[in-house]
């Protein structure tokens, strides 16, 4: 009996996902810098990496970005760069809050950004957000949501059983800064798991600390 082309493609996609899972099929998408806003009709560059288990760079993928706002949807394909980084240009057609999801191309692993506001034109003055709010944006963009649930970030929980729920956690700032710089200072948990070294810039660290240690604003899901 002949199978239809869509059926064959569906089976192939399922087998590809299973194969990825068998070789350790989850990865962390880390966006280098999140724009403060988008401007309608103007391309915005997004640079990112994909690391298997948050460790090994994957440079041979074909990631796709999908941005949605209400019923509108925009897609963009990422370009591979020689140093295992990816670059994509995103242009949205109308104002509103746009949710950007980066489908890594490695199994079902993806990165989900918090909504970015699109404006008709650039604002007359800089948009200033608190350190905690900027840290909240980074918590999603840097892939922390891949392994951790946080009640203040509605993009949490891609592989939520890997790391602890951080919703009600507080840490001494010095300890947290040292831990983010070198997670090996903390022994592995009972399963032998240890957080990989996050791919952070020095300026990211105080923002993440400000968010993690801030008063909780739990979002509904």
ZADO-472674 format. One record per residue: residue number from 1; residue in three letters; x, y, z of N, C-alpha, C, O in turn. Coordinates in Angstrom, 2 decimals. Layout:
{NUM "ala" {X Y Z} {X Y Z} {X Y Z} {X Y Z}};
...
// end
This chain:
{1 "unk" {0.85 -1.20 0.00} {0.00 0.00 0.00} {0.88 1.25 0.00} {1.82 1.35 0.79}};
{2 "unk" {0.58 2.17 -0.87} {1.36 3.38 -0.95} {0.95 4.37 0.13} {-0.24 4.51 0.44}};
{3 "unk" {1.93 5.04 0.70} {1.65 6.10 1.67} {1.65 7.44 0.95} {2.40 7.63 -0.01}};
{4 "unk" {0.81 8.35 1.41} {0.79 9.69 0.83} {2.07 10.42 1.20} {2.72 10.08 2.19}};
{5 "unk" {2.41 11.43 0.40} {3.62 12.21 0.68} {3.55 12.87 2.05} {4.54 12.79 2.78}};
{6 "unk" {2.42 13.53 2.44} {2.35 14.11 3.78} {2.56 13.07 4.87} {3.19 13.35 5.89}};
{7 "unk" {2.00 11.83 4.64} {2.17 10.79 5.64} {3.62 10.39 5.78} {4.11 10.21 6.90}};
{8 "unk" {4.31 10.24 4.66} {5.73 9.88 4.70} {6.54 10.96 5.38} {7.43 10.68 6.19}};
{9 "unk" {6.23 12.23 5.06} {6.96 13.34 5.68} {6.71 13.37 7.18} {7.62 13.65 7.96}};
{10 "unk" {5.47 13.07 7.59} {5.16 13.06 9.02} {5.94 11.99 9.74} {6.45 12.22 10.84}};
{11 "unk" {6.03 10.79 9.11} {6.81 9.71 9.72} {8.28 10.09 9.81} {8.94 9.85 10.82}};
{12 "unk" {8.79 10.70 8.73} {10.20 11.11 8.73} {10.48 12.12 9.82} {11.51 12.05 10.49}};
{13 "unk" {9.56 13.08 9.99} {9.75 14.10 11.03} {9.73 13.47 12.41} {10.52 13.83 13.28}};
{14 "unk" {8.82 12.50 12.61} {8.74 11.84 13.90} {10.01 11.06 14.19} {10.53 11.09 15.31}};
{15 "unk" {10.52 10.35 13.17} {11.75 9.58 13.36} {12.93 10.49 13.63} {13.81 10.16 14.42}};
{16 "unk" {12.96 11.65 12.98} {14.04 12.60 13.21} {14.01 13.10 14.65} {15.06 13.25 15.28}};
{17 "unk" {12.80 13.36 15.17} {12.67 13.80 16.55} {13.12 12.72 17.51} {13.83 12.99 18.48}};
{18 "unk" {12.69 11.48 17.24} {13.10 10.36 18.10} {14.61 10.21 18.08} {15.23 10.00 19.12}};
{19 "unk" {15.21 10.30 16.87} {16.66 10.17 16.77} {17.36 11.24 17.56} {18.35 10.98 18.25}};
{20 "unk" {16.85 12.48 17.48} {17.46 13.58 18.23} {17.38 13.33 19.72} {18.34 13.59 20.45}};
{21 "unk" {16.22 12.81 20.20} {16.06 12.54 21.61} {17.04 11.47 22.07} {17.60 11.57 23.16}};
{22 "unk" {17.24 10.45 21.23} {18.13 9.37 21.61} {19.57 9.83 21.76} {20.33 9.23 22.52}};
{23 "unk" {19.97 10.87 21.03} {21.34 11.34 21.16} {21.42 12.54 22.10} {22.43 13.25 22.12}};
{24 "unk" {20.38 12.77 22.86} {20.39 13.88 23.79} {19.67 15.06 23.18} {20.25 16.13 23.02}};
{25 "unk" {18.37 14.86 22.84} {17.68 15.79 21.97} {17.09 17.02 22.59} {15.93 17.32 22.32}};
{26 "unk" {17.81 17.74 23.42} {17.34 19.07 23.80} {18.52 20.02 23.80} {19.66 19.63 24.05}};
{27 "unk" {18.23 21.24 23.51} {19.28 22.24 23.39} {18.79 23.57 23.95} {17.59 23.81 24.10}};
{28 "unk" {19.74 24.43 24.26} {19.46 25.76 24.79} {19.71 26.79 23.70} {20.80 26.85 23.12}};
{29 "unk" {18.71 27.61 23.42} {18.85 28.72 22.49} {19.18 29.97 23.29} {18.44 30.34 24.20}};
{30 "unk" {20.29 30.61 22.95} {20.77 31.78 23.69} {20.83 32.97 22.75} {21.67 33.01 21.84}};
{31 "unk" {19.96 33.94 22.96} {19.93 35.16 22.13} {20.91 36.17 22.71} {20.87 36.47 23.90}};
{32 "unk" {21.78 36.68 21.87} {22.85 37.55 22.34} {22.32 38.87 22.90} {22.75 39.31 23.96}};
{33 "unk" {21.39 39.48 22.19} {20.87 40.77 22.62} {19.43 40.92 22.15} {19.12 40.67 20.99}};
{34 "unk" {18.56 41.31 23.07} {17.14 41.48 22.74} {16.86 42.97 22.52} {17.21 43.78 23.38}};
{35 "unk" {16.25 43.34 21.40} {15.96 44.76 21.16} {14.92 45.29 22.15} {14.05 44.55 22.60}};
{36 "unk" {15.03 46.57 22.48} {14.04 47.20 23.36} {12.67 47.29 22.68} {11.64 47.29 23.36}};
{37 "unk" {12.67 47.37 21.36} {11.43 47.50 20.60} {11.70 47.11 19.15} {12.85 47.00 18.73}};
{38 "unk" {10.65 46.92 18.40} {10.70 46.73 16.96} {10.08 47.94 16.30} {9.24 48.62 16.89}};
{39 "unk" {10.49 48.22 15.08} {9.87 49.29 14.30} {9.21 48.65 13.09} {9.85 47.90 12.35}};
{40 "unk" {7.94 48.96 12.88} {7.16 48.35 11.79} {7.87 48.55 10.45} {8.24 49.67 10.09}};
{41 "unk" {8.05 47.46 9.73} {8.64 47.51 8.40} {10.14 47.62 8.37} {10.73 47.62 7.29}};
{42 "unk" {10.79 47.72 9.53} {12.24 47.84 9.57} {12.85 46.54 10.10} {12.48 46.09 11.19}};
{43 "unk" {13.77 45.93 9.35} {14.37 44.67 9.82} {15.16 44.86 11.11} {15.90 45.84 11.26}};
{44 "unk" {15.00 43.94 12.03} {15.74 43.93 13.28} {16.59 42.66 13.33} {16.08 41.56 13.11}};
{45 "unk" {17.85 42.81 13.63} {18.76 41.67 13.66} {18.72 40.95 15.00} {18.73 41.58 16.06}};
{46 "unk" {18.66 39.63 14.95} {18.77 38.80 16.14} {19.91 37.80 15.92} {19.93 37.08 14.92}};
{47 "unk" {20.84 37.77 16.86} {21.96 36.83 16.82} {21.80 35.84 17.97} {21.43 36.22 19.08}};
{48 "unk" {22.09 34.56 17.69} {21.91 33.57 18.76} {22.78 32.34 18.51} {23.31 32.14 17.42}};
{49 "unk" {22.91 31.54 19.56} {23.60 30.26 19.46} {22.65 29.16 19.92} {21.64 29.43 20.58}};
{50 "unk" {22.98 27.93 19.58} {22.23 26.76 20.03} {23.25 25.78 20.60} {24.19 25.38 19.92}};
{51 "unk" {23.05 25.40 21.87} {23.99 24.48 22.53} {23.25 23.24 23.01} {22.28 23.34 23.77}};
{52 "unk" {23.71 22.08 22.57} {23.13 20.83 23.06} {23.41 20.70 24.55} {24.56 20.78 24.99}};
{53 "unk" {22.33 20.49 25.33} {22.42 20.42 26.79} {23.07 21.66 27.38} {23.58 21.62 28.50}};
{54 "unk" {23.04 22.77 26.65} {23.63 24.00 27.13} {25.14 24.02 27.07} {25.77 24.93 27.60}};
{55 "unk" {25.75 23.00 26.43} {27.22 22.87 26.44} {27.81 22.96 25.04} {28.57 23.88 24.74}};
{56 "unk" {27.48 22.01 24.19} {28.13 21.88 22.89} {27.43 22.72 21.83} {26.24 22.56 21.58}};
{57 "unk" {28.20 23.61 21.20} {27.65 24.45 20.15} {27.23 23.60 18.95} {27.96 22.70 18.53}};
{58 "unk" {26.05 23.90 18.40} {25.54 23.23 17.22} {25.50 24.24 16.08} {24.69 25.17 16.09}};
{59 "unk" {26.38 24.06 15.10} {26.50 25.04 14.05} {25.99 24.61 12.70} {26.19 25.32 11.71}};
{60 "unk" {25.33 23.45 12.63} {24.89 22.93 11.33} {23.38 22.77 11.25} {22.87 21.88 10.56}};
{61 "unk" {22.66 23.63 11.96} {21.21 23.57 11.99} {20.59 24.58 11.02} {21.29 25.38 10.41}};
{62 "unk" {19.28 24.52 10.90} {18.55 25.48 10.05} {17.40 26.08 10.86} {16.24 25.74 10.63}};
{63 "unk" {17.72 26.95 11.80} {16.67 27.51 12.68} {15.69 28.41 11.92} {16.02 29.00 10.89}};
{64 "unk" {14.49 28.48 12.46} {13.45 29.35 11.91} {12.84 30.18 13.03} {12.57 29.66 14.11}};
{65 "unk" {12.61 31.46 12.77} {11.96 32.35 13.73} {10.49 32.52 13.33} {10.17 32.70 12.16}};
{66 "unk" {9.62 32.45 14.32} {8.21 32.70 14.09} {7.76 33.77 15.09} {7.87 33.58 16.30}};
{67 "unk" {7.26 34.89 14.57} {6.77 35.98 15.41} {5.26 36.08 15.25} {4.75 36.07 14.13}};
{68 "unk" {4.54 36.16 16.36} {3.09 36.25 16.31} {2.58 37.42 17.15} {3.14 37.75 18.19}};
{69 "unk" {1.51 38.03 16.67} {0.82 39.08 17.40} {-0.65 38.97 17.02} {-1.02 39.26 15.88}};
{70 "unk" {-1.48 38.55 17.97} {-2.87 38.28 17.62} {-2.93 37.17 16.59} {-2.40 36.08 16.82}};
{71 "unk" {-3.57 37.43 15.46} {-3.66 36.44 14.41} {-2.59 36.60 13.34} {-2.53 35.80 12.40}};
{72 "unk" {-1.75 37.60 13.48} {-0.69 37.82 12.50} {0.51 36.97 12.82} {0.85 36.76 13.99}};
{73 "unk" {1.16 36.47 11.79} {2.35 35.63 11.97} {3.38 35.96 10.90} {3.05 36.13 9.73}};
{74 "unk" {4.63 36.05 11.33} {5.74 36.34 10.42} {6.82 35.30 10.67} {7.12 34.97 11.82}};
{75 "unk" {7.42 34.78 9.61} {8.50 33.83 9.77} {9.78 34.37 9.13} {9.73 35.17 8.19}};
{76 "unk" {10.90 33.93 9.64} {12.20 34.32 9.09} {13.17 33.17 9.30} {13.17 32.52 10.35}};
{77 "unk" {13.99 32.92 8.30} {14.99 31.86 8.41} {16.32 32.46 8.86} {16.70 33.55 8.45}};
{78 "unk" {17.00 31.72 9.71} {18.30 32.17 10.21} {19.41 31.72 9.27} {19.32 30.67 8.64}};
{79 "unk" {20.45 32.52 9.21} {21.64 32.21 8.40} {22.73 31.67 9.31} {22.98 32.22 10.39}};
{80 "unk" {23.38 30.61 8.88} {24.49 30.07 9.65} {25.73 30.94 9.46} {26.02 31.37 8.34}};
{81 "unk" {26.43 31.18 10.53} {27.68 31.91 10.49} {28.82 30.94 10.78} {28.59 29.89 11.39}};
{82 "unk" {30.05 31.27 10.38} {31.16 30.32 10.51} {31.48 29.91 11.94} {32.01 28.81 12.16}};
{83 "unk" {31.18 30.75 12.93} {31.58 30.48 14.31} {30.45 29.87 15.13} {30.34 30.15 16.33}};
{84 "unk" {29.61 29.05 14.51} {28.50 28.36 15.18} {27.49 29.33 15.78} {26.85 29.02 16.79}};
{85 "unk" {27.36 30.49 15.16} {26.33 31.45 15.54} {25.33 31.53 14.40} {25.59 31.10 13.27}};
{86 "unk" {24.16 32.08 14.72} {23.11 32.24 13.72} {22.64 33.69 13.72} {22.64 34.37 14.75}};
{87 "unk" {22.24 34.14 12.55} {21.76 35.50 12.40} {20.43 35.47 11.65} {20.29 34.76 10.65}};
{88 "unk" {19.48 36.25 12.14} {18.19 36.35 11.45} {17.74 37.80 11.47} {18.05 38.55 12.40}};
{89 "unk" {17.01 38.20 10.44} {16.42 39.53 10.38} {14.90 39.38 10.44} {14.29 38.65 9.66}};
{90 "unk" {14.32 40.08 11.39} {12.88 40.01 11.60} {12.25 41.36 11.30} {12.70 42.39 11.79}};
{91 "unk" {11.19 41.34 10.48} {10.45 42.57 10.16} {8.97 42.29 10.37} {8.43 41.34 9.81}};
{92 "unk" {8.32 43.13 11.17} {6.90 42.91 11.46} {6.05 43.95 10.74} {6.51 45.07 10.51}};
{93 "unk" {4.81 43.59 10.39} {3.99 44.46 9.53} {3.11 45.45 10.26} {2.54 46.34 9.63}};
{94 "unk" {2.98 45.32 11.58} {2.07 46.23 12.28} {2.49 46.37 13.74} {3.25 45.56 14.26}};
{95 "unk" {1.97 47.41 14.38} {2.28 47.64 15.79} {1.61 46.58 16.66} {0.69 45.88 16.24}};
{96 "unk" {2.11 46.47 17.88} {1.56 45.49 18.81} {2.66 44.78 19.56} {3.83 45.10 19.40}};
{97 "unk" {2.28 43.84 20.39} {3.23 43.04 21.14} {3.47 41.74 20.38} {2.54 40.97 20.13}};
{98 "unk" {4.73 41.51 20.00} {5.08 40.36 19.18} {5.87 39.34 20.00} {6.87 39.67 20.63}};
{99 "unk" {5.40 38.13 19.97} {6.08 37.01 20.64} {6.95 36.29 19.60} {6.46 35.84 18.57}};
{100 "unk" {8.24 36.20 19.90} {9.19 35.58 18.97} {9.61 34.21 19.51} {10.07 34.10 20.65}};
{101 "unk" {9.45 33.19 18.69} {9.88 31.84 19.04} {10.94 31.42 18.03} {10.73 31.50 16.82}};
{102 "unk" {12.08 30.97 18.54} {13.16 30.48 17.68} {13.14 28.96 17.71} {13.48 28.35 18.73}};
{103 "unk" {12.75 28.36 16.60} {12.78 26.90 16.47} {14.18 26.51 16.02} {14.60 26.83 14.91}};
{104 "unk" {14.90 25.83 16.89} {16.33 25.61 16.69} {16.64 24.69 15.51} {17.71 24.81 14.91}};
{105 "unk" {15.73 23.78 15.17} {16.04 22.78 14.16} {16.68 21.55 14.76} {17.03 20.62 14.03}};
{106 "unk" {16.83 21.53 16.08} {17.37 20.36 16.79} {16.25 19.75 17.62} {15.96 20.22 18.72}};
{107 "unk" {15.63 18.68 17.08} {14.48 18.11 17.77} {13.40 19.17 17.94} {13.11 19.94 17.03}};
{108 "unk" {12.81 19.20 19.13} {11.75 20.17 19.42} {12.27 21.36 20.21} {11.48 22.18 20.67}};
{109 "unk" {13.57 21.47 20.36} {14.14 22.54 21.18} {13.88 23.90 20.54} {14.00 24.08 19.33}};
{110 "unk" {13.51 24.85 21.39} {13.21 26.19 20.90} {13.53 27.22 21.97} {13.68 26.88 23.15}};
{111 "unk" {13.62 28.44 21.56} {13.78 29.56 22.49} {12.61 30.50 22.32} {12.26 30.87 21.20}};
{112 "unk" {12.00 30.91 23.42} {10.85 31.80 23.38} {11.17 33.09 24.10} {11.51 33.09 25.28}};
{113 "unk" {11.08 34.20 23.38} {11.33 35.50 23.98} {10.04 36.06 24.58} {8.94 35.71 24.16}};
{114 "unk" {10.20 36.91 25.56} {9.04 37.63 26.06} {8.57 38.61 24.99} {9.38 39.04 24.16}};
{115 "unk" {7.29 38.99 24.97} {6.77 39.85 23.91} {7.56 41.15 23.76} {7.94 41.79 24.74}};
{116 "unk" {7.80 41.51 22.51} {8.52 42.75 22.17} {7.53 43.69 21.49} {6.83 43.29 20.56}};
{117 "unk" {7.48 44.91 21.96} {6.52 45.88 21.40} {7.04 46.42 20.07} {8.20 46.81 19.95}};
{118 "unk" {6.16 46.45 19.08} {6.48 47.04 17.79} {5.85 48.42 17.70} {4.66 48.58 17.98}};
{119 "unk" {6.63 49.41 17.31} {6.19 50.80 17.22} {6.13 51.24 15.76} {6.79 50.66 14.90}};
{120 "unk" {5.33 52.26 15.49} {5.22 52.77 14.13} {6.49 53.47 13.69} {6.83 53.48 12.51}};
{121 "unk" {7.20 54.06 14.66} {8.46 54.75 14.38} {9.30 54.73 15.65} {8.78 54.48 16.73}};
{122 "unk" {10.59 54.97 15.54} {11.45 54.96 16.72} {10.98 55.99 17.74} {10.53 57.07 17.36}};
{123 "unk" {11.07 55.68 19.05} {10.64 56.64 20.07} {11.58 57.84 20.12} {12.74 57.75 19.73}};
{124 "unk" {11.08 58.95 20.61} {11.88 60.18 20.67} {12.93 60.12 21.77} {13.90 60.88 21.74}};
{125 "unk" {12.75 59.22 22.75} {13.73 59.06 23.81} {13.91 57.57 24.10} {13.07 56.75 23.75}};
{126 "unk" {15.00 57.26 24.75} {15.33 55.87 25.03} {14.29 55.25 25.97} {13.77 55.91 26.86}};
{127 "unk" {14.02 53.96 25.75} {13.12 53.22 26.64} {13.95 52.70 27.81} {14.89 51.93 27.63}};
{128 "unk" {13.58 53.12 29.01} {14.35 52.76 30.20} {13.55 51.76 31.03} {12.43 52.05 31.43}};
{129 "unk" {14.13 50.61 31.27} {13.50 49.58 32.11} {14.38 49.34 33.33} {15.58 49.59 33.29}};
{130 "unk" {13.78 48.86 34.40} {14.53 48.57 35.61} {15.46 47.38 35.38} {15.28 46.62 34.43}};
{131 "unk" {16.46 47.24 36.26} {17.36 46.10 36.14} {16.60 44.79 36.26} {16.89 43.84 35.54}};
{132 "unk" {15.63 44.74 37.16} {14.85 43.51 37.34} {14.05 43.17 36.08} {13.98 42.01 35.69}};
{133 "unk" {13.46 44.18 35.45} {12.69 43.93 34.22} {13.60 43.48 33.08} {13.25 42.60 32.30}};
{134 "unk" {14.78 44.09 33.00} {15.72 43.66 31.97} {16.22 42.25 32.24} {16.44 41.47 31.31}};
{135 "unk" {16.40 41.93 33.52} {16.80 40.58 33.89} {15.73 39.56 33.54} {16.04 38.43 33.14}};
{136 "unk" {14.48 39.95 33.70} {13.36 39.06 33.34} {13.39 38.74 31.86} {13.16 37.60 31.46}};
{137 "unk" {13.66 39.75 31.04} {13.78 39.54 29.60} {14.93 38.59 29.29} {14.81 37.71 28.44}};
{138 "unk" {16.05 38.79 29.99} {17.22 37.93 29.76} {16.97 36.50 30.22} {17.49 35.56 29.61}};
{139 "unk" {16.20 36.33 31.28} {15.91 34.99 31.79} {15.31 34.12 30.69} {15.59 32.93 30.61}};
{140 "unk" {14.48 34.73 29.85} {13.94 34.00 28.70} {14.94 33.94 27.56} {15.15 32.87 26.98}};
{141 "unk" {15.56 35.06 27.23} {16.42 35.14 26.05} {17.68 34.29 26.17} {18.16 33.76 25.17}};
{142 "unk" {18.22 34.17 27.38} {19.45 33.42 27.58} {19.22 31.93 27.77} {20.17 31.18 28.02}};
{143 "unk" {17.98 31.50 27.67} {17.69 30.08 27.73} {17.52 29.52 29.12} {17.42 28.31 29.28}};
{144 "unk" {17.49 30.38 30.15} {17.26 29.88 31.52} {15.94 29.11 31.59} {15.80 28.17 32.37}};
{145 "unk" {14.97 29.54 30.76} {13.64 28.90 30.78} {13.67 27.49 30.21} {12.70 26.75 30.35}};
{146 "unk" {14.76 27.11 29.58} {14.84 25.75 29.05} {14.78 24.73 30.18} {14.15 23.68 30.06}};
{147 "unk" {15.44 25.05 31.29} {15.55 24.09 32.40} {14.83 24.52 33.66} {14.58 23.70 34.54}};
{148 "unk" {14.48 25.80 33.77} {13.89 26.33 35.00} {12.50 26.91 34.77} {12.26 27.59 33.78}};
{149 "unk" {11.62 26.62 35.68} {10.33 27.31 35.73} {10.48 28.53 36.63} {11.15 28.48 37.65}};
{150 "unk" {9.85 29.62 36.24} {9.80 30.82 37.08} {8.44 31.45 36.91} {8.01 31.74 35.79}};
{151 "unk" {7.74 31.66 38.03} {6.39 32.20 37.97} {6.30 33.59 37.39} {5.21 34.03 37.04}};
{152 "unk" {7.42 34.31 37.29} {7.40 35.65 36.74} {7.70 35.70 35.26} {7.75 36.78 34.67}};
{153 "unk" {7.89 34.53 34.63} {8.23 34.48 33.21} {7.34 33.46 32.53} {7.44 32.26 32.80}};
{154 "unk" {6.46 33.92 31.67} {5.50 33.00 31.06} {6.07 32.21 29.90} {5.33 31.53 29.19}};
{155 "unk" {7.40 32.29 29.71} {8.05 31.45 28.70} {8.77 30.28 29.35} {9.52 29.57 28.68}};
{156 "unk" {8.55 30.05 30.66} {9.29 29.04 31.39} {8.88 27.62 31.03} {7.77 27.37 30.57}};
{157 "unk" {9.83 26.69 31.27} {9.49 25.29 31.33} {9.60 24.47 30.07} {8.76 23.59 29.87}};
{158 "unk" {10.59 24.71 29.19} {10.76 23.87 28.02} {11.16 22.45 28.44} {10.59 21.47 27.95}};
{159 "unk" {12.14 22.33 29.33} {12.56 21.03 29.85} {12.60 21.20 31.36} {13.66 21.09 31.98}};
{160 "unk" {11.46 21.46 31.96} {11.39 22.00 33.31} {11.84 21.06 34.41} {12.03 21.50 35.54}};
{161 "unk" {12.03 19.75 34.10} {12.45 18.83 35.15} {13.97 18.76 35.30} {14.46 17.99 36.11}};
{162 "unk" {14.71 19.56 34.54} {16.16 19.52 34.61} {16.67 20.35 35.78} {17.53 19.89 36.54}};
{163 "unk" {16.15 21.55 35.94} {16.59 22.43 37.00} {15.46 22.76 37.95} {14.30 22.48 37.64}};
{164 "unk" {15.76 23.34 39.11} {14.73 23.64 40.11} {13.83 24.81 39.70} {14.22 25.66 38.91}};
{165 "unk" {12.64 24.82 40.25} {11.72 25.95 40.11} {12.31 27.11 40.90} {12.58 26.98 42.09}};
{166 "unk" {12.52 28.25 40.23} {13.17 29.40 40.87} {12.18 30.46 41.33} {12.59 31.54 41.76}};
{167 "unk" {10.90 30.18 41.25} {9.90 31.19 41.55} {10.09 31.81 42.93} {10.04 33.03 43.07}};
{168 "unk" {10.30 31.00 43.94} {10.39 31.51 45.31} {11.81 31.46 45.88} {11.99 31.50 47.09}};
{169 "unk" {12.81 31.37 45.01} {14.19 31.28 45.47} {14.80 32.67 45.60} {14.50 33.58 44.83}};
{170 "unk" {15.68 32.81 46.61} {16.50 34.01 46.78} {17.92 33.55 47.06} {18.13 32.51 47.69}};
{171 "unk" {18.91 34.32 46.59} {20.30 33.93 46.77} {21.13 35.15 47.16} {20.81 36.28 46.78}};
{172 "unk" {22.18 34.91 47.91} {23.12 35.99 48.20} {23.72 36.46 46.87} {24.20 35.63 46.10}};
{173 "unk" {23.71 37.76 46.58} {24.17 38.26 45.28} {25.59 37.80 44.92} {25.85 37.45 43.77}};
{174 "unk" {26.51 37.81 45.89} {27.89 37.41 45.59} {27.94 35.94 45.19} {28.61 35.57 44.23}};
{175 "unk" {27.22 35.11 45.93} {27.19 33.68 45.60} {26.61 33.47 44.21} {27.16 32.70 43.42}};
{176 "unk" {25.49 34.15 43.89} {24.83 33.95 42.61} {25.72 34.42 41.46} {25.77 33.79 40.40}};
{177 "unk" {26.44 35.53 41.67} {27.36 36.00 40.63} {28.46 34.98 40.39} {28.81 34.70 39.24}};
{178 "unk" {29.01 34.42 41.46} {30.06 33.41 41.32} {29.53 32.14 40.67} {30.21 31.51 39.86}};
{179 "unk" {28.30 31.77 41.03} {27.71 30.55 40.48} {27.42 30.69 38.99} {27.66 29.76 38.22}};
{180 "unk" {26.91 31.85 38.58} {26.65 32.07 37.16} {27.95 32.08 36.35} {27.97 31.69 35.19}};
{181 "unk" {29.03 32.54 37.00} {30.33 32.54 36.32} {30.92 31.14 36.23} {31.60 30.81 35.26}};
{182 "unk" {30.66 30.31 37.25} {31.24 28.96 37.30} {30.33 28.03 38.10} {30.51 27.90 39.31}};
{183 "unk" {29.36 27.38 37.44} {28.41 26.52 38.16} {29.07 25.32 38.85} {28.43 24.68 39.69}};
{184 "unk" {30.31 25.00 38.52} {30.96 23.85 39.13} {31.26 24.07 40.62} {31.68 23.13 41.30}};
{185 "unk" {31.06 25.30 41.13} {31.30 25.54 42.56} {30.25 24.83 43.41} {30.44 24.67 44.62}};
{186 "unk" {29.14 24.42 42.78} {28.10 23.69 43.50} {28.14 22.23 43.07} {28.18 21.95 41.87}};
{187 "unk" {28.13 21.29 44.03} {28.15 19.87 43.66} {26.94 19.50 42.81} {25.89 20.14 42.88}};
{188 "unk" {27.10 18.45 41.98} {25.99 17.96 41.18} {24.89 17.44 42.10} {25.15 17.03 43.23}};
{189 "unk" {23.65 17.46 41.60} {22.54 16.97 42.41} {22.52 15.45 42.45} {23.44 14.80 41.94}};
{190 "unk" {21.50 14.89 43.06} {21.45 13.44 43.25} {21.44 12.64 41.97} {21.82 11.47 41.97}};
{191 "unk" {21.02 13.25 40.87} {20.99 12.54 39.59} {22.30 12.70 38.82} {22.46 12.14 37.73}};
{192 "unk" {23.25 13.47 39.40} {24.50 13.71 38.72} {24.46 14.91 37.79} {25.44 15.21 37.12}};
{193 "unk" {23.31 15.60 37.75} {23.17 16.75 36.86} {23.82 17.99 37.47} {23.78 18.19 38.68}};
{194 "unk" {24.39 18.81 36.62} {24.98 20.07 37.05} {24.67 21.12 35.99} {24.71 20.82 34.79}};
{195 "unk" {24.37 22.31 36.41} {24.07 23.37 35.45} {25.30 23.66 34.60} {26.39 23.83 35.14}};
{196 "unk" {25.15 23.73 33.27} {26.28 24.10 32.42} {26.62 25.57 32.60} {25.79 26.35 33.08}};
{197 "unk" {27.81 25.94 32.23} {28.21 27.35 32.32} {27.36 28.15 31.33} {27.43 27.91 30.13}};
{198 "unk" {26.56 29.10 31.82} {25.72 29.88 30.90} {26.56 30.83 30.06} {27.59 31.33 30.51}};
{199 "unk" {26.10 31.06 28.85} {26.81 31.93 27.92} {26.35 33.36 28.13} {25.48 33.85 27.41}};
{200 "unk" {26.94 34.02 29.15} {26.50 35.36 29.54} {27.60 36.39 29.31} {28.79 36.07 29.37}};
{201 "unk" {27.19 37.61 29.04} {28.12 38.73 29.03} {28.21 39.28 30.46} {27.27 39.12 31.24}};
{202 "unk" {29.32 39.92 30.81} {29.44 40.47 32.18} {28.27 41.36 32.57} {27.84 41.34 33.72}};
{203 "unk" {27.76 42.14 31.63} {26.65 43.06 31.93} {25.35 42.33 32.20} {24.43 42.90 32.80}};
{204 "unk" {25.24 41.06 31.77} {24.01 40.31 31.98} {23.85 39.87 33.43} {22.73 39.77 33.94}};
{205 "unk" {24.95 39.61 34.10} {24.92 38.98 35.42} {24.15 39.80 36.45} {23.25 39.26 37.09}};
{206 "unk" {24.47 41.09 36.65} {23.71 41.86 37.66} {22.24 41.98 37.33} {21.41 42.11 38.23}};
{207 "unk" {21.89 41.96 36.06} {20.48 42.05 35.67} {19.73 40.78 36.05} {18.62 40.84 36.56}};
{208 "unk" {20.34 39.63 35.80} {19.72 38.37 36.19} {19.60 38.26 37.70} {18.59 37.77 38.21}};
{209 "unk" {20.61 38.71 38.41} {20.56 38.69 39.88} {19.43 39.58 40.37} {18.68 39.20 41.27}};
{210 "unk" {19.30 40.76 39.78} {18.23 41.68 40.19} {16.86 41.05 39.97} {15.96 41.22 40.80}};
{211 "unk" {16.69 40.34 38.87} {15.40 39.69 38.61} {15.15 38.52 39.55} {14.08 38.44 40.16}};
{212 "unk" {16.11 37.63 39.69} {15.92 36.43 40.51} {15.65 36.80 41.96} {14.87 36.13 42.63}};
{213 "unk" {16.28 37.86 42.46} {16.11 38.27 43.84} {15.04 39.32 44.05} {14.89 39.84 45.16}};
{214 "unk" {14.29 39.66 43.00} {13.30 40.73 43.10} {12.01 40.23 43.72} {11.80 39.02 43.87}};
{215 "unk" {11.14 41.19 44.07} {9.81 40.82 44.54} {9.06 40.12 43.41} {9.19 40.51 42.25}};
{216 "unk" {8.30 39.12 43.73} {7.68 38.29 42.71} {6.43 38.93 42.11} {5.57 39.45 42.81}};
{217 "unk" {6.38 38.86 40.79} {5.17 39.25 40.06} {4.79 38.05 39.20} {5.14 37.97 38.03}};
{218 "unk" {4.07 37.13 39.81} {3.73 35.89 39.14} {2.74 36.15 38.01} {1.75 36.85 38.18}};
{219 "unk" {3.03 35.56 36.83} {2.15 35.74 35.69} {1.20 34.55 35.62} {1.54 33.45 36.04}};
{220 "unk" {0.00 34.80 35.08} {-0.96 33.72 34.89} {-0.68 33.02 33.57} {-0.25 33.66 32.60}};
{221 "unk" {-0.93 31.71 33.52} {-0.69 30.96 32.31} {-1.92 30.17 31.93} {-1.91 29.46 30.92}};
// end
